[in-house]
Amino acid sequence: MGKTIAEKILSNHSGKDAFAGDIVIADIDFCMGQDGTSGIAIDSFNKMQAKSVFESQKIAMILDHSCPSPNEGVSAIHKKIREFAHKFKINLYDIGCGVCHQLVPEQGYVVPGNLVIGADSHTCTYGAINAFSTGVGSTDFAAAMISGKLWFKVPETMKITYKGDFAKGVYSKDLMLYTIGKIKADGATYMAMEFYGKVIENMSVDARFTISNMAIEAGGKAGLMEADKKTLDWVKKHSKLKPNPQTADKDAKYAKTLEFDVSKISPQIAKPHAVDNVAPIEEVAGTPVQQGFIGTCTNGRMEDFEIAAKILKGKKVKDGCRLVLAPASKTIFLELMKSGIAETLINAGGVFVTPGCGPCVGTHNGVPSDGENVISTANRNFLGRMGNRKAFIYLGSPATVAASVIEGKITDPRKHS
Amino acid sequence: MKGKVHKFGDNVDTDQIIPARYLNTSDPEELAKYCMEDADPDFVNRMNKGDIIIGGENFGCGSSREHAPISIKAAGISAVIAKSFARIFYRNSINIGLPILESCEAAEEIQEGSEVSIDLTSGEIKDLSSGKIYKAQPFPNFMQKIIDADGLISYVKRKFKK
């Protein structure tokens, strides 16, 4: 019987001929946690009375959610993480290195065919480079650090094929918001997703990460794509590890098969307070915004800032509105400086914060005020997400955010290109 | 276990269960103070130890923060019943020993404020107001072993000892 990508990767890592529904114990290639989750992982590690980790180089702890620390509680957690990382000689990415989901692929820890777990829900990001990667909690991360293994229920897979090409002003973020709007926040719960179509093939690897990153917003366990030449070139540039690309068999069994025509879709917006509350921009345009935010593990990459800079070059952020920018890594920040993009964005009125999660999680770096509207490139607009349950978060592409801060209201980016 | 029911809707996310501004601690007692704060700021004052949360579809969606089930458990909630759970929350709850039960019917029919008793071994949920008995989805065998060990920490510790 044919297999999906998820079934193949989990079979390869468990030594079992595994199919959806089976429970396997699999060897993991890499595991990581961030500063929001690693503290509890260390507590669990200690409670499990472990004395060592399975392989120090296959583990990372990344400080990205609240960096530099905004309060003494977080400082204590950061200190605990630094001490643990030092003691067990695991990879530590301290404040300002960037967001975990940019760093893990960028620093070469993950390649096609790998099995990766992370104590962060957006670990599904690396599906874009054909790795089965999924988010877990802190205690699972602790068990993985100790044993190098974790149990998995082999998921069923939802296959999504996109037909047609993007219209002008439409990006991978719009595509994923559109998809989540259609299948809803629990549309892929317990399932892996596989993405296909010419529009995916034509996309850069950066743009593909945006799609896989948001698989979890539909409840997905992984957001998988095949590895093509573009993937392999990208991986070769970033990693010394040997890729083992996996494709789905023709007779693989899918729980659901969906097709969407992308040629007619407009830029999309997720309205407060749910990621599946999606509307085409025409329905939302004109809504006033007081803050724009470009960054995060969804849209904080080089290409995202390039797109924004093209729109903001020679323009100004509207009076009464502000623009927060958080590059997804230090490497990206440096490239932005070298290329002049940082200067363009600062001259337009943008404010850079430390590479990392920025204001996405509501711990610092731009908490909105009561009644304010934010237009953001992040992946979540839940009530209170940015630190104030009386604020309203709209999600869109970097182009939409750039166009919107120029006008101080949600604006169709096609007006500014 | 027996307790009064507090009902919530679909897609209760972990940011509502425990907002990220409280992730500056991993102390369960501290996390308990803010349980469900962004879903219902008055929740911890309204609830009593042993009470039961009933959610709709996709309870616990969003972030992987284990602080969410920890804060519910530490607040004194004895179990969460929902139509369905988000995957990571489901796994985290089992790992930390927060009882969770999946039952569409129970989540649909049991009313806010009802007294409910739960038998975790049989998965039976009894609405003491109506007398109606619901049967929750059984856990796969492997997960049941972790639940029986009272969470992943004890499970792993026991494995080590062997």
Interface residues (C-beta under 8 A of the other chain):
Chain A: I23 G36 T37 G39 I40 D43 S44 K47 M48 Q49 H65 S66 N71 E72 G73 V74 I77 G118 A119 D120 S121 T123 G135 V136 G137 S138 T139 D140 A143 I146 S147 W151 K153 A185 D186 T189 Y190 G219 K221 A274 V361 G362 T363 R380 F382 L383 G384 R385 G387 R389
Chain B: N11 D13 D15 Q16 P19 A20 R21 L23 N24 T25 S26 D38 A39 E57 N58 C61 G62 S63 S64 R65 E66 H67 I70 S84 A86 R87 I88 R91 N92 N95 I96 P140 F142 G151 L152 I153 V156 K157 F160
